[in-house]
Amino acid sequence: MPYQIPWLIFLLPVCSLLIIAFILRPFFNNRPKLGGYVTIAAISTACALSLWVLATVIAAPGHKLDIPDFQWLVIGNLNVHFGLLIDSLTAVMLVVVTIVSLMVQIYSQGYMDGDSGYHRYFAFMSLFTACMLGLIMADNLVLMFLFWEGVGLGSYLLIGFWFHRPSAANAAKKAFIVTRLGDVGFLVAILLLFAQTGTFDTEELHALAIAGTLGGTVLTWVAIGIFSGAAGKSAQFPLHVWLPDAMEGPTPVSALIHAATMVAAGVFLVARFHPLFEHSEVALTTVAIIGGFTAIFAASMGLVMTDIKRVLAYSTISQLGYMMLGLGTGGVAIGIFHLFNHAFFKALLFLGAGSVNHGTGTFDMRQMGGLRKAMPWTYATFLIGSLSLAGIWPLSGFWSKDEIVASALDKPILFYIAMLTVFMTAFYMFRAIFLTFEGEYKGGAPAEHGSHGPNNSYGPHESSKVMVIPLVILSVLSVFSGWLNVTGAFSSFMGHGGEVEAHGFIQGFFGVLSHPVPLISLAVAALGVFLAYAMYSARWISAEVMGRIFKPMYVLFSRKYWMDELYENVIVKKVLINGVFAVLGLFDEKAIDGAINGVANGTVAAGRELRRLQTGQLQFYAMFIVLGLVAITVCYYIFA
Amino acid sequence: MILKELQLLTPELSLLVFALLVIMLDLFIKQKKVLVVVSIAGILVSAGFTLSLWGIHATDILYAMLSVDQYALLFKLIFLVAAGLVILASQDYISKFAQFQSEYYALVLISALGMMLMAAAQDLIAVYVSLELSSISLYVLASFLKDQKSTEAGLKYLLLGAVSSAVLLYGMALVFGLTGHTCMPCIADSLKGMPISNIMQSPALLMGLILIVAGFGFKIASVPFQMWVPDVYEGAPTPVTAYLSVASKAAGFAVILRVLFVVFGATAWLSQDWGLLIAVLSAITMMVGNVVALSQSNIKRMFGYSSIAQAGYLMVGLAAVGMAAGSDALGRSGLLFFLMSYTFTNLGAFIAIIAISNKLNSDQIEDYTGMSKRAPLLAIALTLCLVSLTGLPPTAGLIAKIYIFNGAVNHGLLWLVIIAVINSVISAFYYFRIVKVMWMGAPASEEKVPSTWALRVALSLCCLFVLLLGVLPAGFMGIAQAAVKIFTGS
């Protein structure tokens, strides 16, 4: 494979961004469909090339390709280069990102149809995809950080896509600022690493960590710094608060950025630097604990949400916590395998929610119901996605979730947390299914809610083909993607060949049911499904009664543990604005401004005085040259 | 042998031929636009010949008067690019002396020829002759408008230039008297032969060094030889000011770096001696340039002081070369990178100014108010160049400063870099004042500012390179490093 191919994968969405921004938007604004076509053409090509890269990496010795570096900046010993690191992790991520992105772009053509910002939408989507691809291929921290901020920018622009809605503008700001808090830690880690090792190169850093040159407290702090960046992007506790609000963006955006790819970038980052984490027990344990806690913490809030996108948002946070738990207890292969499966079924669920919204004009599940008949394709695919997410055998979610639960077995507390989360996940997903698709239709959105064109006068209706086809493709992937590791092939590809016992497909496929852990987790999931059925479909148990019995917990969950209030009222208003900022502001006004103004006035006054030397008299100028010469000579002989 | 030398001289010879051709054609041709085409063709041909010699092994020609090497070739290309851009940008200005177009183009070409010879000169005599060739053309160009201010500018430039030439010649004479050579490598050899104590105790040699630095100090506009700059910059036709501010300065640095490094870099002690001298002058130059620029209301005068300040930054690099005493090439390659960056940036700014002042008939900064509405593209380009002059990303100016400052810090000039950074902050004030009035003020009139396609091409090229050097510096740095390789042998 020519080494330009990976570069091309990155450059294709860049080109579609440039074409839309500089050609289509100014000159073809009356033909918005073109923007979608250009983006889809670019990303489908990138997707095909990514599959080629994956095939090449599978065949390559050591599952790694050598791509020549491109020198960017060389200053003394500092050598910043643009280089690509293509190994099994990158190849898998490439495939995930391009496939999900392609599906989302195709779907968006229907979802965004008629929106006045159609070109802008696809330009931002291209920007985001380019940055995401750059992030996963970058071979050094500087480049990685650049794209890391780039995906943050894409996320900001797309959450606030309907910026005329104050809630969307605020959500965009919140997402940007909260993730930035984590990024501070990441940046500190990068600088600390450079100060300690003098290199930004990922593989060199791996080698240093493995050799033990980079170790001890420094390594721990570096790993924790990297994790704090990852926690911001992947919405881990306590930086999870931005993700539910980010649902203000268009739903395909939520599917691509806030479910499948960008939020998974945090997991990817930890996986990319896993050799550093492996050599620090503290850091690895931190990752596992934060991940496990986030998994159950977010799932508990998902139990009581009434907005279908918010249920999915909390589910995403919870599943990201799962992946972190997997990375912390099991290793790269396990965490990334769940990321891989999750990307497909969660993108599917979000797109399904978007389809529901398209048919009913609302995201509020209390106004839905009975959509099974009106939207059969959406229902079927959503059901597959939910079964997969709930971890029902033999769908893809089962396989990766099983591995994570099993890897937590020797840490009992985390194991119980993981099990409880399995139960909650099954419950809230099927609660969503029963509320949305079963029972009676409750009328959809009140008239003023329809923000982007669903037509309520017909009642609920199935979405157009361009939206249904991506759902079908993703649901196929949600069924089968997990089977890749039935024989242990995925794990050995990710570099865990030694530990994985290889076995035949049939044996792995059915044999897993003879182990106790998968059976327990299946039973727990089935219990969750059953409880949801009993409460929301058969109504053997009244949801209201349950709500009254568990009132304190219900309030706690639905108020999101008062985290938003804690951040806004206590930390931001009391501590920062009235405390720290007020003091700093006073200092700034009196001390700094005073000093700056003094210096500035002095400088300007000096300029005015010196200017007087410029008399315009030629004789004076010549004299100045001679006097200058004399002065230099005298000083020179005195000091030299 | 002769043929071989002629071949190595093709860039200069072709330029000379085209310059003469421009003058001759003027006698027979009514359609004066042809002259522009011929001048640009001359520059392209000469640049083509320069590129055909690219990567050549250093060769002495004309009895070791000139050296054709990568260093000279790079500078030749810089001068040609500058001359070409200035000629393109002059199209909006040329109506003010339409009658004398051919002389104008020919003089620009001949001064470029002089600078090309300066960059290649390897003998003090050749240095002096080529310096005069370029300077005399520039004296005439400065007074080309023939109004009171322009004439005054030309005359001041001529007289002060004569003083500085005399100073330079005294310096060269002293060095010749002490060593008996005018050829640079021979002087260096003879200095290496002397015991260090002899050099240290030789007032004549040190006086020669000071006088030579002073002579070139005039050319590069270093304090205390900078007095001519604001008056000449203000009075000269704006394209000539642009040309003076980049090409003439670059030529000065081309020679001073070669003379100081080859001749006075002979021993480490001597090298660090002039390194410190340049460092002190550089600090004063930056301060004076930036501080006085603050209180200017005329944009050309302001750019005059700005160019003094930029010379100060360049001298930081030169001082680093001296302090390094040949131990690493960071200062030298950084200096060349800075010159490339400065050429495109300052030319870009001046080209925008040419178009705007032409319409306004004024060089007052306050008249630029609201220019973003009257000429959005010019305003964007000028803003980009001002950002680069300040030294902010993503432009060439930032990377250039990083290279130069890094070279200086590595060789014990941290104090100088601190002064330079403080100066960069001061400079932001007057550069951004222009940005502020252009973008935030309400325009006095809604009339659009016109510009010719030639000027737009020149301006776009400048902006393109300002961004390229800022975003993808490694390739250009590679060129600069290849150019200074010729010095590592000595």
Contacts between the chains, C-beta under 8 A, distances in Angstrom:
chain1	res1	chain2	res2	distance
A	71	B	474	4.1
A	71	B	478	7.9
A	72	B	472	7.1
A	72	B	473	7.5
A	72	B	474	5.5
A	73	B	399	7.2
A	73	B	473	5.7
A	73	B	474	6.1
A	74	B	474	6.0
A	74	B	477	6.4
A	75	B	330	8.0
A	75	B	402	6.1
A	75	B	403	6.3
A	75	B	406	5.0
A	76	B	330	6.2
A	76	B	406	5.7
A	76	B	410	6.4
A	600	B	429	7.6
A	603	B	291	5.8
A	603	B	294	6.4
A	603	B	426	6.2
A	604	B	294	5.3
A	604	B	295	6.3
A	606	B	291	5.3
A	607	B	291	4.4
A	607	B	292	5.0
A	607	B	293	7.4
A	607	B	294	4.2
A	607	B	295	4.2
A	608	B	295	5.0
A	610	B	288	6.5
A	610	B	291	6.1
A	610	B	292	5.0
A	611	B	292	5.4
A	611	B	295	5.6
A	611	B	296	8.0
A	613	B	227	7.9
A	614	B	227	7.1
A	614	B	230	6.0
A	614	B	231	7.5
A	614	B	292	7.6
A	616	B	231	6.4
A	618	B	155	7.8
A	618	B	156	5.6
A	618	B	159	6.1
A	618	B	160	7.4
A	620	B	227	7.9
A	621	B	156	7.2
A	621	B	160	5.9
A	621	B	227	4.0
A	621	B	228	6.4
A	622	B	159	7.3
A	622	B	160	6.4
A	622	B	163	5.5
A	624	B	224	6.0
A	624	B	227	5.4
A	625	B	160	7.1
A	625	B	163	6.0
A	625	B	164	7.0
A	625	B	167	7.6
A	625	B	214	7.7
A	625	B	218	7.6
A	625	B	224	6.6
A	625	B	225	5.6
A	625	B	227	7.2
A	627	B	224	7.4
A	628	B	214	7.7
A	628	B	223	7.4
A	628	B	224	2.7
A	628	B	225	6.6
A	629	B	167	6.9
A	629	B	210	7.3
A	629	B	211	7.6
A	629	B	214	5.4
A	629	B	224	7.7
A	631	B	224	7.3
A	632	B	210	5.9
A	632	B	214	7.2
A	632	B	224	7.7
A	632	B	277	7.5
A	632	B	281	7.7
A	633	B	207	7.0
A	633	B	210	5.7
A	635	B	280	8.0
A	636	B	206	6.8
A	636	B	210	6.3
A	636	B	277	6.6
A	637	B	203	7.7
A	637	B	206	7.8
A	640	B	206	7.4
A	640	B	273	6.2
A	640	B	276	7.9
